[in-house]
Amino acid sequence: MKEKKRLLVLAVDLDNDLGRAGIATPILGREHVLDAAIRFALYDPEDSDANVLFAAIRLADELKRKGYEAEPAAIAGSELGGAEASIRARQELEKLVEEYQPDGVIVVSDGSEDELLVPMVASLVPVYGVHRLVIKQLRGVEETYVLFVKYLRKVLTEPRFSRMFLGVPGVILVMFSALALMNMLREALLLVFMIAGAAMIVRGFDLEDKIMKALTETPVTLVSYATAGLSAALAIGLAITQLMNAKSMGSISPQDLAETLRGVTGLLGFAASIAILGHAASKFVSGSLKLTRELVSIATVIVAVVLLDTIASALDMMNEMSLGKFIQALIASNFALYAVASVILVAVVWQLARILEHSIFRSAAPASEKREEPGTAQPRQTRATDDE
């Protein structure tokens, strides 16, 4: 007789609304999920996550009637969102997979960002489908107002939304008002654009999670990133000051640009190198020997410094600013040759780093195999069972 498929009907709550209601996750089993759904519906009847839990129970019941062995379950992420939410959701799913041992998973969500976890789920267990729940509601002014109030409450109460929609505008309003009181409206407008641009960069490149991760890593990483940030800020400030002084004396000559470029290149190269070395030192202290990316990054920084210095030398050869003369100066300074050599150098460093990394792990493998005794597998299984 063909064995029944063990399916896990998984309700996903990436922003951890269940946790705010005092409901612990992960949850496995019809009775536990039903209890959590009722508790959350009483806590917040307007939130769609309660409907997701009920939908998971109903779908599991339908699959059981069709001959499958199905169980509803629920996992949650974090109200902070981003990488922390994904990491916590993965940890909870690993516990469910270890306990239930499913053949596949059907993900149930109300859409939006919860479905971003589907690739992560697929990396642990096959995903047999995604059931997206669409909440039925009347289209009218009153319903639109209710939805607006609901999302406004999210902006006011959830940290990952309030930081961007309240924190940044609040800083802008305070700084603008302070400068306006000092009759510095022009500077106030420029500062508003700078703060808004910085917030867009941080959010657009997901720098917030990376900064928080750096702050929680080893002190080596924190010191190196702080030094790199100060060096980069100093480089930009000196470049702006030097160009403004040159402009006040008349016009900016190619020699002024060359001198500024050399100064900025040195400081930015130093900043990037310190940040990369700090990250490499942190990985080494943590016991990781995978430093291929760091070695290639250092080689890329060196190559970039050399190429920018070559551009500065080309600017020194010019008497006036002109695109045609600039291209001729680049040719005369052998920029193309340096560029080709740089690509080859980075490729060679990458290949050598991979060979070195493989040889290190190959030499370390026999030692670990000797330490691994035949009876070690069973205690490890016992410890996992005890933790549960």
HELIX and SHEET records of a PDB file:
HELIX    1   1 ASP A   17  ARG A   20  1                                   4    
HELIX    2   2 ARG A   30  TYR A   43  1                                  14    
HELIX    3   3 ASP A   49  ARG A   65  1                                  17    
HELIX    4   4 GLY A   82  TYR A  100  1                                  19    
HELIX    5   5 SER A  112  LEU A  117  5                                   6    
HELIX    6   6 VAL A  118  LEU A  124  1                                   7    
HELIX    7   7 VAL A  141  THR A  157  1                                  17    
HELIX    8   8 PRO A  159  SER A  162  1                                   4    
HELIX    9   9 ARG A  163  GLY A  167  3                                   5    
HELIX   10  10 VAL A  168  LEU A  181  1                                  14    
HELIX   11  11 LEU A  185  GLY A  204  1                                  20    
HELIX   12  12 LEU A  207  THR A  216  1                                  10    
HELIX   13  13 PRO A  219  SER A  248  1                                  30    
HELIX   14  14 PRO A  254  VAL A  285  1                                  32    
HELIX   15  15 THR A  292  ASP A  316  1                                  25    
HELIX   16  16 LEU A  323  ALA A  332  1                                  10    
HELIX   17  17 PHE A  335  ARG A  371  1                                  37    
HELIX   18  18 PRO A  374  THR A  376  5                                   3    
HELIX   19  19 ALA A  377  ASP A  387  1                                  11    
SHEET    1   A 5 ILE A  27  LEU A  28  0                                        
SHEET    2   A 5 GLU A  69  ALA A  76 -1                                        
SHEET    3   A 5 ARG A   6  ASP A  13  1                                        
SHEET    4   A 5 GLY A 104  SER A 109  1                                        
SHEET    5   A 5 VAL A 127  ARG A 132  1                                        
END                                                                             
